[in-house]
Amino acid sequence: MWGLLTAVILIFCIGIDRTFLVDQGNYLQYFYAAPTLEWSKNLDPRSTPPMGIVIYLVSGEAVWQVWATLLGWILSPATAVVVTVCLLNLLLALAVLRLPDPVLPLLIWIIVPVGLAVTGLLQVRQGFALAVMLYAALRLNRPVAGTLVATLIHTTFAITLPFALIAWLCGRRQTLALMLTILLAVAAAYAGGVLFEAFGGRRLATYAVGETEATSILYVFGALLCSAPSLHRLFAGYPSAEMTVKGRTLALLAIMHLGVIAFSVASFFVFPLGAGRAGYFITLLLIPLLPTIRWRGSVSGSVIFAVMVLFLVYLLVRTSLDDAGIYDIYFAG
């Protein structure tokens, strides 16, 4: 079934008509312009100080620029986009292959509104970054390195990198890691709000509180609900057999997930733009965490698993009825 779902996804990625898709023009421009190497001038130590180079590696999304340059040299822009979309979906499918039930993560990827329909087909850089991060974490057991590379593909992953570092440095002291992560997330949300108020300029009106995605208190409730699988992973007393390298990787991802949730919930009150920018991590990080929850033989695990499945179904139905038409891409191609 995993092979069938993966094949269907890849065939769809190849066969879909991308000419009508949002942001298609932007990605064509990426692969057309990157081979000119204009972006590399910011990495010249003769004109850019060392700290400026470090900052540009993140802000300029250097790994993405290198990828776009390599593909832009050998493929047409349209073909390069298709190759990237196929690769990111293949990497994500391979990332979850060694989980106990690799079919469920793929189903979550297909169902959640910000999954395949958005980051898998439209917002290619976010999807590419997510796939690289999960592959490095779940297949190579290098979650911090994977998150760092993902940050150099898409800057929003910089939100998750400090949480990954804290979890890695704290090791098995998961309670300490979680406390530090939540404190950092709340502080980052507050600092983001202060800095945006000071330097947001014309965007202050564009991203006013009443005009952002995260305007309903239901956003907060949904985010807190999504914390349940990660909290269960950290504190439900998993058997010692699961404290393998894979188990520690999943625990680190759980701490990252809870950090993103804390940042998004705090941002809802002090920095709504931050909540909207980081919110897609809340459901996407369920891909490796929800399927690995220990629900057989565990009452709490069974309840959390059932509630989360119902929540995902609710998101599917609500989004299908929404005017945004996110899932229309599944039928328009």
SERO-4910 file (N, C-alpha, C, O; in steps of 0.05 Angstrom, whole numbers):
BEGIN
 pado doro    nc1    nc2    nc3   cac1   cac2   cac3    cc1    cc2    cc3    oc1    oc2    oc3
  Met    A     17    -24      0      0      0      0     17     25      0     11     45    -13
  Trp    A     40     24     15     58     47     15     69     51    -14     69     74    -23
  Gly    A     76     30    -27     86     33    -55     65     43    -74     71     60    -91
  Leu    A     40     34    -70     18     43    -87     13     73    -83     11     88   -102
  Leu    A     11     82    -58      6    110    -52     29    127    -63     25    149    -74
  Thr    A     54    118    -58     77    134    -68     76    136    -99     81    157   -110
  Ala    A     70    114   -112     69    114   -141     47    133   -151     51    148   -170
  Val    A     24    132   -138      1    150   -146      9    179   -143      4    196   -160
  Ile    A     22    186   -120     30    213   -115     50    222   -136     48    244   -147
  Leu    A     70    206   -143     90    213   -162     79    216   -190     86    234   -205
  Ile    A     61    198   -197     48    200   -224     31    225   -226     31    239   -246
  Phe    A     18    232   -204      2    257   -204     20    281   -206     14    300   -221
  Cys    A     43    281   -192     62    303   -194     73    307   -222     77    329   -231
  Ile    A     77    285   -236     87    287   -264     65    295   -283     70    311   -301
  Gly    A     41    285   -279     20    289   -299      4    314   -296     -9    322   -315
  Ile    A      5    327   -272    -12    351   -268     -4    374   -286     20    378   -291
  Asp    A    -23    389   -295    -18    413   -311    -11    435   -292    -29    446   -279
  Arg    A     14    443   -291     23    463   -272     20    492   -283     26    511   -268
  Thr    A     12    495   -308     12    522   -319     -8    540   -306     -4    564   -306
  Phe    A    -29    529   -293    -49    545   -281    -44    549   -251    -60    562   -237
  Leu    A    -24    537   -240    -20    536   -211     -8    562   -200      8    575   -214
  Val    A    -17    570   -176     -6    594   -163     23    590   -158     32    568   -150
  Asp    A     39    611   -161     68    611   -156     84    596   -177    109    595   -175
  Gln    A     71    584   -197     87    570   -217    107    589   -231    130    582   -236
  Gly    A     98    613   -237    115    633   -250    139    639   -233    161    643   -243
  Asn    A    136    641   -206    158    647   -189    179    625   -190    203    631   -190
  Tyr    A    171    600   -190    190    578   -190    204    576   -217    227    569   -219
  Leu    A    189    581   -238    202    582   -265    224    603   -265    246    599   -276
  Gln    A    219    626   -252    239    647   -251    263    639   -235    285    646   -242
  Tyr    A    258    625   -213    280    615   -196    300    599   -214    324    604   -214
  Phe    A    289    579   -228    307    561   -243    318    575   -268    338    566   -279
  Tyr    A    305    596   -277    316    611   -300    338    630   -291    358    632   -305
  Ala    A    335    643   -268    354    663   -260    377    653   -244    399    664   -245
  Ala    A    374    631   -229    395    622   -211    421    615   -225    442    622   -215
  Pro    A    421    603   -250    446    597   -263    463    622   -271    486    619   -278
  Thr    A    451    646   -269    467    670   -275    486    676   -252    505    692   -255
  Leu    A    482    663   -229    499    665   -205    499    693   -193    518    700   -179
  Glu    A    479    709   -199    477    735   -186    476    733   -156    487    750   -141
  Trp    A    462    712   -147    459    708   -118    485    703   -104    488    710    -80
  Ser    A    505    692   -118    530    684   -105    547    709    -99    566    706    -83
  Lys    A    541    732   -110    557    756   -104    556    763    -75    575    775    -64
  Asn    A    534    756    -61    532    762    -33    549    744    -16    552    748      8
  Leu    A    562    723    -28    579    705    -13    609    711    -18    626    696     -9
  Asp    A    614    732    -32    642    740    -38    654    753    -14    646    775     -6
  Pro    A    675    741     -2    687    752     23    701    779     18    707    793     37
  Arg    A    706    785     -7    719    811    -13    700    834    -10    709    857     -6
  Ser    A    674    829    -13    654    851    -12    634    848     11    620    866     18
  Thr    A    633    824     23    614    818     45    629    809     69    645    790     68
  Pro    A    625    822     93    638    813    117    629    785    125    608    776    117
  Pro    A    645    771    141    638    743    149    610    740    161    595    722    154
  Met    A    603    759    179    576    757    191    554    761    170    533    749    171
  Gly    A    560    779    151    540    783    129    537    758    112    515    752    103
  Ile    A    558    743    108    557    718     93    540    697    108    523    684     96
  Val    A    544    695    134    529    677    151    499    684    150    482    666    147
  Ile    A    493    709    152    465    718    151    453    712    124    430    703    122
  Tyr    A    468    717    103    457    712     76    453    683     71    435    676     56
  Leu    A    469    665     83    465    636     78    436    629     86    424    611     74
  Val    A    426    642    107    398    636    116    378    653    101    360    643     89
  Ser    A    383    680    101    363    698     89    362    694     59    340    697     47
  Gly    A    384    687     47    385    682     18    378    654     10    377    647    -14
  Glu    A    374    636     30    366    608     26    386    595      6    379    586    -16
  Ala    A    411    594     16    433    586     -2    431    558    -13    437    554    -37
  Val    A    421    539      2    419    512     -8    399    511    -31    403    497    -51
  Trp    A    377    526    -28    357    527    -49    369    539    -74    365    530    -97
  Gln    A    385    561    -71    398    574    -94    417    555   -108    418    555   -133
  Val    A    432    539    -93    450    520   -105    434    499   -120    441    492   -143
  Trp    A    413    489   -108    396    469   -121    384    481   -147    384    468   -168
  Ala    A    373    505   -146    361    518   -169    382    522   -191    376    520   -215
  Thr    A    407    529   -183    428    533   -202    435    507   -217    438    507   -241
  Leu    A    439    485   -202    446    460   -214    425    450   -233    431    442   -255
  Leu    A    400    451   -225    378    442   -242    374    461   -266    368    453   -288
  Gly    A    378    487   -260    374    507   -281    395    504   -304    389    511   -326
  Trp    A    418    494   -297    439    489   -317    433    466   -336    439    468   -360
  Ile    A    420    446   -326    417    421   -341    388    416   -351    384    400   -369
  Leu    A    368    430   -340    341    426   -347    327    452   -353    336    473   -345
  Ser    A    305    450   -368    289    474   -372    275    481   -346    271    463   -329
  Pro    A    268    506   -342    255    514   -317    230    497   -310    226    489   -288
  Ala    A    213    492   -330    189    476   -325    195    448   -316    182    437   -298
  Thr    A    215    435   -329    223    408   -322    236    408   -294    231    390   -279
  Ala    A    251    429   -288    264    430   -262    244    432   -239    248    420   -218
  Val    A    222    446   -244    201    448   -224    189    420   -219    185    412   -196
  Val    A    182    406   -240    170    379   -238    189    360   -223    181    345   -206
  Val    A    215    361   -230    235    344   -217    236    350   -188    237    331   -171
  Thr    A    235    375   -180    236    383   -152    212    373   -137    214    363   -115
  Val    A    189    377   -149    164    368   -136    164    337   -133    156    327   -111
  Cys    A    173    323   -153    174    294   -150    194    285   -129    189    267   -114
  Leu    A    217    299   -129    237    291   -109    228    296    -81    233    279    -63
  Leu    A    215    319    -76    207    325    -48    186    304    -39    187    296    -16
  Asn    A    168    297    -56    148    277    -48    160    249    -45    152    234    -27
  Leu    A    180    243    -62    194    217    -58    210    216    -32    210    196    -18
  Leu    A    224    238    -26    239    240     -1    221    237     23    228    223     42
  Leu    A    198    250     22    180    248     45    169    219     48    167    209     70
  Ala    A    163    206     25    153    179     26    175    160     37    169    142     53
  Leu    A    200    164     28    222    147     38    228    153     67    236    135     82
  Ala    A    223    178     76    229    185    104    211    169    123    220    161    144
  Val    A    186    164    116    167    151    134    167    121    130    152    106    143
  Leu    A    183    110    111    181     82    103    187     64    127    176     42    129
  Arg    A    206     72    144    214     54    166    198     59    192    204     47    212
  Leu    A    178     75    190    160     78    213    143     53    215    140     39    195
  Pro    A    131     47    239    115     22    242     94     19    221     89     -3    212
  Asp    A     80     40    214     59     39    193     64     62    174     53     84    178
  Pro    A     79     58    152     86     80    134     63     90    117     65    111    104
  Val    A     40     76    117     17     85    101      4    108    114     -4    128    101
  Leu    A      0    107    141    -14    129    155      0    156    151    -14    176    147
  Pro    A     27    158    153     39    184    148     33    195    121     29    219    117
  Leu    A     32    178    100     26    187     73     -3    196     71     -9    216     58
  Leu    A    -21    182     85    -49    191     85    -52    218     99    -67    235     89
  Ile    A    -37    223    121    -38    249    134    -27    270    115    -38    292    113
  Trp    A     -5    264    101      6    282     81    -14    290     60    -15    313     51
  Ile    A    -30    271     51    -50    276     31    -74    291     42    -86    308     28
  Ile    A    -82    286     67   -106    296     78   -104    325     89   -120    342     83
  Val    A    -82    330    104    -81    356    117    -80    378     97    -66    376     76
  Pro    A    -94    401    102    -96    422     82    -69    433     73    -65    440     49
  Val    A    -49    435     91    -23    446     84     -4    425     74     20    430     71
  Gly    A    -13    400     70      4    378     62      9    378     32     18    397     20
  Leu    A      3    355     20      8    351     -8     -5    373    -26      8    382    -45
  Ala    A    -29    381    -19    -44    400    -36    -30    428    -36    -34    443    -55
  Val    A    -15    434    -16     -2    461    -14     29    458    -16     41    465    -36
  Thr    A     41    448      6     70    446      6     81    424    -11    105    424    -18
  Gly    A     65    405    -19     74    384    -37     73    391    -66     87    379    -82
  Leu    A     55    410    -73     51    416   -102     54    445   -109     63    452   -131
  Leu    A     48    463    -90     48    492    -96     72    506    -84     88    518    -99
  Gln    A     74    506    -58     96    520    -44    120    501    -43    125    488    -22
  Val    A    134    500    -65    154    478    -69    177    481    -50    187    460    -41
  Arg    A    186    505    -44    209    508    -27    203    498      2    219    484     14
  Gln    A    180    505     12    172    495     39    171    465     39    180    452     57
  Gly    A    159    453     18    156    424     16    183    411     14    188    390     26
  Phe    A    201    422     -2    228    411     -6    243    411     21    256    392     28
  Ala    A    241    434     35    254    436     61    243    416     81    258    403     95
  Leu    A    217    413     82    205    393    100    214    365     94    220    350    112
  Ala    A    214    358     68    222    331     60    251    325     67    257    304     77
  Val    A    268    345     63    297    341     70    300    338    100    314    320    110
  Met    A    285    354    116    287    353    145    278    325    155    291    313    171
  Leu    A    255    316    145    244    291    155    261    267    146    264    248    160
  Tyr    A    272    269    121    289    247    112    314    245    129    322    223    137
  Ala    A    326    268    134    351    268    150    345    258    179    361    245    191
  Ala    A    321    266    189    314    258    216    307    228    218    317    214    236
  Leu    A    289    219    201    277    192    204    294    171    191    293    148    200
  Arg    A    308    177    170    325    156    157    354    158    164    367    137    166
  Leu    A    364    182    169    393    185    175    397    190    205    420    191    214
  Asn    A    375    194    220    377    201    249    394    225    254    411    226    272
  Arg    A    391    245    237    406    271    240    386    294    239    386    310    220
  Pro    A    368    296    259    347    316    258    358    345    259    347    362    246
  Val    A    379    350    274    390    377    276    402    385    249    397    407    239
  Ala    A    418    367    238    430    373    212    409    377    191    411    395    174
  Gly    A    388    360    191    366    362    172    352    389    175    344    401    155
  Thr    A    347    397    200    334    423    204    351    446    195    340    466    185
  Leu    A    377    444    199    395    465    190    394    468    159    392    490    149
  Val    A    396    445    145    394    446    116    367    457    107    365    473     88
  Ala    A    346    449    121    319    459    114    317    489    118    304    502    102
  Thr    A    331    499    138    332    528    142    345    543    119    337    565    112
  Leu    A    365    530    107    379    542     84    363    538     58    372    547     37
  Ile    A    341    523     60    323    521     36    300    540     39    292    552     19
  His    A    289    542     63    267    561     68    270    572     96    272    557    115
  Thr    A    269    599     98    276    612    123    257    607    145    265    609    169
  Thr    A    232    599    140    213    595    162    223    571    180    214    569    203
  Phe    A    240    554    170    250    532    186    270    541    207    278    526    224
  Ala    A    278    567    205    295    578    226    280    579    252    293    580    273
  Ile    A    254    579    251    238    578    276    242    552    291    243    551    315
  Thr    A    245    530    276    248    504    288    276    497    296    280    480    313
  Leu    A    296    510    284    324    502    289    332    506    318    345    487    329
  Pro    A    326    528    332    334    530    360    321    509    377    334    499    396
  Phe    A    296    501    371    283    481    387    297    454    384    301    439    403
  Ala    A    306    448    359    321    423    354    347    423    369    355    403    380
  Leu    A    361    446    369    387    448    383    383    444    413    399    430    426
  Ile    A    362    456    425    357    453    453    352    423    460    363    413    479
  Ala    A    335    411    444    329    382    449    353    365    446    357    346    462
  Trp    A    371    371    427    395    356    423    415    360    446    427    340    456
  Leu    A    418    384    455    437    390    477    427    379    504    444    370    520
  Cys    A    401    378    508    391    367    533    390    337    534    388    325    555
  Gly    A    392    324    511    393    295    510    368    283    521    346    289    512
  Arg    A    371    265    541    348    251    553    333    268    574    313    259    585
  Arg    A    343    291    580    330    309    599    307    323    585    309    347    580
  Gln    A    287    308    578    266    318    560    249    340    574    240    359    560
  Thr    A    244    338    600    228    358    614    243    385    613    230    406    608
  Leu    A    269    385    618    285    409    616    284    420    588    281    445    584
  Ala    A    288    403    569    287    412    541    261    425    534    260    446    520
  Leu    A    239    413    543    213    424    537    209    451    550    198    470    538
  Met    A    217    454    575    214    479    590    230    501    576    219    523    571
  Leu    A    255    495    569    271    515    555    259    522    527    260    545    519
  Thr    A    249    502    514    237    507    487    213    525    489    210    543    473
  Ile    A    196    520    508    171    537    511    179    565    519    167    584    508
  Leu    A    198    568    537    207    595    545    218    610    521    212    633    516
  Leu    A    235    596    505    246    609    481    225    616    461    226    637    449
  Ala    A    205    598    457    184    603    438    168    628    446    161    644    429
  Val    A    161    630    471    145    653    480    161    679    477    151    699    469
  Ala    A    187    677    485    204    701    482    208    709    453    208    733    447
  Ala    A    211    689    435    214    695    407    188    708    395    190    726    379
  Ala    A    165    698    404    140    710    395    137    739    404    129    757    389
  Tyr    A    145    744    429    143    771    440    163    789    426    156    812    418
  Ala    A    188    780    422    208    796    409    200    801    380    204    823    369
  Gly    A    188    781    367    179    785    339    158    807    337    159    823    319
  Gly    A    139    807    357    119    827    357    130    855    361    122    874    347
  Val    A    149    858    380    162    884    385    177    894    361    175    917    353
  Leu    A    193    876    349    209    884    326    192    891    302    198    910    287
  Phe    A    170    876    298    152    882    276    138    909    279    135    924    260
  Glu    A    130    915    304    118    941    310    137    963    304    129    985    296
  Ala    A    163    958    310    183    979    306    192    982    277    197   1005    268
  Phe    A    194    960    263    206    961    236    188    950    214    196    947    191
  Gly    A    163    945    220    145    933    200    137    952    178    130    942    156
  Gly    A    139    978    182    133    997    161    106    994    149     86    990    164
  Arg    A    104    994    123     79    993    109     65    966    113     40    965    110
  Arg    A     80    945    121     67    919    125     50    918    150     35    900    154
  Leu    A     53    939    168     37    939    192      7    939    185     -9    926    198
  Ala    A      0    954    164    -28    955    156    -36    929    141    -58    918    145
  Thr    A    -18    918    125    -24    894    111    -29    871    129    -47    854    124
  Tyr    A    -13    869    151    -15    846    169    -27    855    196    -19    846    217
  Ala    A    -47    872    195    -62    880    219    -75    855    231    -80    835    218
  Val    A    -79    857    257    -90    834    272   -115    823    259   -119    799    258
  Gly    A   -132    841    250   -158    832    240   -157    821    212   -177    813    201
  Glu    A   -133    821    199   -131    813    172   -112    789    168   -104    784    145
  Thr    A   -105    775    189    -87    753    187   -102    727    187   -126    726    193
  Glu    A    -89    706    180   -101    679    180   -109    670    208   -131    660    212
  Ala    A    -92    675    227    -96    665    254   -112    685    270   -101    697    289
  Thr    A   -137    689    264   -154    709    278   -174    696    297   -185    710    314
  Ser    A   -180    671    293   -200    658    310   -187    643    333   -166    632    331
  Ile    A   -201    644    356   -191    630    380   -191    600    374   -177    585    388
  Leu    A   -206    591    354   -205    562    347   -178    554    337   -170    531    339
  Tyr    A   -163    573    326   -135    568    318   -119    559    342   -103    540    340
  Val    A   -122    573    364   -107    566    389   -116    538    399    -99    522    406
  Phe    A   -142    533    399   -152    507    409   -141    485    391   -133    464    401
  Gly    A   -142    489    365   -132    469    347   -102    463    351    -94    440    350
  Ala    A    -87    485    355    -58    481    359    -53    466    385    -36    448    386
  Leu    A    -67    473    406    -63    459    432    -72    430    430    -59    412    442
  Leu    A    -93    424    414   -101    397    411    -79    381    397    -75    357    403
  Cys    A    -66    393    377    -45    379    362    -20    373    380     -3    358    371
  Ser    A    -19    385    403      4    380    421      1    353    435     21    343    445
  Ala    A    -22    341    435    -27    316    450     -8    293    442      3    280    459
  Pro    A     -5    287    415     13    265    408     42    270    417     55    251    425
  Ser    A     51    295    416     78    300    424     82    298    454    102    287    464
  Leu    A     62    307    469     63    304    498     62    275    506     76    266    525
  His    A     46    260    492     45    231    497     71    217    491     80    200    506
  Arg    A     84    226    470    110    214    463    131    220    484    147    202    490
  Leu    A    130    243    497    150    251    516    145    240    544    164    234    559
  Phe    A    119    237    552    113    233    580     96    208    586     88    204    609
  Ala    A     90    192    566     72    169    570     87    144    579     74    123    580
  Gly    A    113    146    583    127    122    593    130    101    571    122     78    576
  Tyr    A    141    108    548    145     88    527    165     67    536    184     73    551
  Pro    A    162     42    527    181     21    535    210     28    529    215     43    510
  Ser    A    228     17    545    256     24    542    266     16    514    286     27    504
  Ala    A    253     -4    502    261    -13    475    258      9    455    271      9    434
  Glu    A    240     29    461    236     51    442    256     73    446    257     92    430
  Met    A    272     72    467    292     93    472    317     87    456    340     89    465
  Thr    A    313     79    431    334     74    412    341    101    399    329    122    406
  Val    A    358    100    379    364    125    364    339    135    351    334    159    351
  Lys    A    322    117    340    297    126    328    278    138    348    265    158    343
  Gly    A    277    126    372    260    137    393    269    164    402    252    182    406
  Arg    A    295    168    404    305    195    412    300    215    390    295    239    396
  Thr    A    302    207    365    296    225    343    267    234    344    261    257    341
  Leu    A    248    215    349    220    222    351    215    240    375    198    258    373
  Ala    A    229    236    397    226    253    420    236    282    413    224    301    422
  Leu    A    258    284    398    268    310    390    247    324    372    243    348    375
  Leu    A    236    309    353    215    321    336    191    330    352    178    350    346
  Ala    A    185    314    373    162    322    391    168    348    405    150    365    407
  Ile    A    192    352    414    199    377    427    198    400    407    189    422    414
  Met    A    208    396    383    206    416    362    177    423    357    170    447    355
  His    A    160    403    355    132    407    350    119    424    372    104    442    366
  Leu    A    125    417    397    114    433    420    125    461    420    111    480    428
  Gly    A    150    465    412    161    491    410    146    508    389    140    532    394
  Val    A    141    496    366    126    511    345     98    518    355     88    540    349
  Ile    A     85    499    369     58    504    379     59    527    399     42    545    398
  Ala    A     78    527    418     81    548    437     86    575    424     74    595    431
  Phe    A    103    575    403    108    600    388     83    610    375     77    634    375
  Ser    A     68    592    362     44    600    347     22    609    366      8    629    360
  Val    A     18    596    389     -2    604    408      5    631    420    -12    649    422
  Ala    A     30    635    428     39    661    439     36    682    417     28    705    424
  Ser    A     44    676    393     42    696    371     14    704    366      9    727    357
  Phe    A     -6    686    370    -34    693    366    -41    718    382    -57    734    373
  Phe    A    -29    721    405    -36    744    423    -18    768    419    -27    790    424
  Val    A      7    763    412     26    786    411     38    791    383     49    812    378
  Phe    A     36    772    365     49    774    339     35    757    318     45    736    310
  Pro    A     10    765    310     -6    747    293      8    739    267      3    717    257
  Leu    A     25    756    256     40    749    232     56    724    237     58    706    220
  Gly    A     69    722    260     85    699    267     69    673    268     78    652    259
  Ala    A     44    676    279     27    652    280     20    642    252     20    618    247
  Gly    A     15    661    234      8    652    207     32    641    192     28    622    176
  Arg    A     56    651    197     79    642    182     89    614    192     98    598    176
  Ala    A     85    609    218     95    583    229     74    563    232     79    539    238
  Gly    A     49    570    227     27    552    234     26    526    218     16    506    228
  Tyr    A     38    526    194     36    502    178     52    479    190     47    456    184
  Phe    A     72    485    207     87    464    220     70    448    240     76    425    244
  Ile    A     49    460    251     34    447    272     21    421    262     22    401    276
  Thr    A     10    422    238     -2    397    227     18    380    212     16    356    212
  Leu    A     38    393    199     57    377    183     75    359    201     83    337    193
  Leu    A     81    369    225     98    352    243     82    329    255     93    312    269
  Leu    A     56    329    250     40    305    259     46    281    241     41    259    248
  Ile    A     58    286    217     63    265    198     80    242    211     73    219    208
  Pro    A    102    249    224    117    227    237    108    221    265    113    198    275
  Leu    A     94    239    278     89    236    307     63    221    312     62    203    329
  Leu    A     41    228    298     16    214    303     17    185    297      7    169    313
  Pro    A     28    176    274     28    147    268     45    130    288     41    106    290
  Thr    A     63    143    302     81    128    320     71    129    349     85    119    367
  Ile    A     48    141    354     37    142    381     30    113    390     20     98    374
  Arg    A     36    107    415     31     80    425      1     79    434     -5     85    457
  Trp    A    -16     70    416    -45     70    423    -55     42    429    -76     40    442
  Arg    A    -42     22    420    -50     -5    426    -42    -12    455    -18    -10    462
  Gly    A    -61    -19    471    -55    -26    499    -52     -1    517    -44     -4    540
  Ser    A    -58     22    507    -55     47    523    -81     62    520    -88     71    498
  Val    A    -95     66    542   -120     81    541   -116    110    532   -130    119    514
  Ser    A    -96    123    544    -91    151    537    -82    153    507    -91    171    493
  Gly    A    -66    134    499    -57    134    471    -80    129    452    -82    142    431
  Ser    A    -98    111    459   -121    105    442   -139    129    440   -149    136    418
  Val    A   -144    143    462   -161    167    462   -149    189    445   -163    201    429
  Ile    A   -123    194    449   -110    215    434   -110    209    404   -115    226    388
  Phe    A   -104    184    398   -104    176    370   -131    179    357   -133    190    335
  Ala    A   -152    171    371   -179    173    360   -187    203    357   -199    210    336
  Val    A   -181    219    377   -188    247    376   -173    261    353   -185    278    339
  Met    A   -148    254    349   -132    267    328   -142    259    300   -142    275    282
  Val    A   -150    234    297   -161    225    272   -187    241    266   -191    250    243
  Leu    A   -204    244    286   -228    259    282   -222    288    275   -235    301    259
  Phe    A   -201    299    288   -193    327    282   -184    330    254   -190    349    240
  Leu    A   -168    311    244   -159    312    216   -182    309    197   -182    323    176
  Val    A   -201    292    203   -225    290    186   -240    316    186   -250    325    165
  Tyr    A   -242    329    210   -255    355    211   -241    376    194   -254    391    179
  Leu    A   -215    376    195   -200    395    178   -205    390    148   -208    408    132
  Leu    A   -206    364    141   -211    356    114   -238    366    104   -240    378     83
  Val    A   -259    361    121   -286    369    113   -289    399    112   -300    411     93
  Arg    A   -279    412    133   -281    442    134   -267    455    111   -278    474     99
  Thr    A   -243    446    105   -228    458     83   -241    451     56   -240    468     38
  Ser    A   -253    428     53   -266    421     28   -290    439     23   -296    445      0
  Leu    A   -303    448     45   -327    465     42   -319    495     41   -336    512     35
  Asp    A   -294    501     46   -285    528     47   -283    539     18   -278    524     -1
  Asp    A   -286    565     16   -284    578    -11   -256    578    -22   -252    582    -46
  Ala    A   -236    573     -4   -208    574    -14   -203    553    -35   -185    557    -52
  Gly    A   -217    531    -34   -213    510    -54   -186    498    -55   -175    492    -76
  Ile    A   -175    493    -31   -147    482    -30   -146    454    -43   -126    449    -57
  Tyr    A   -166    438    -40   -165    411    -51   -173    410    -80   -172    388    -93
  Asp    A   -180    433    -92   -187    433   -120   -164    423   -138   -169    413   -160
  Ile    A   -140    427   -128   -116    418   -144   -117    388   -149   -106    379   -169
  Tyr    A   -129    373   -131   -130    344   -135   -148    336   -159   -145    314   -170
  Phe    A   -166    354   -167   -185    348   -188   -180    364   -213   -189    357   -235
  Ala    A   -166    387   -210   -162    404   -233   -139    396   -251   -137    405   -274
  Gly    A   -122    378   -241    -99    369   -256   -106    347   -276    -88    338   -291
***
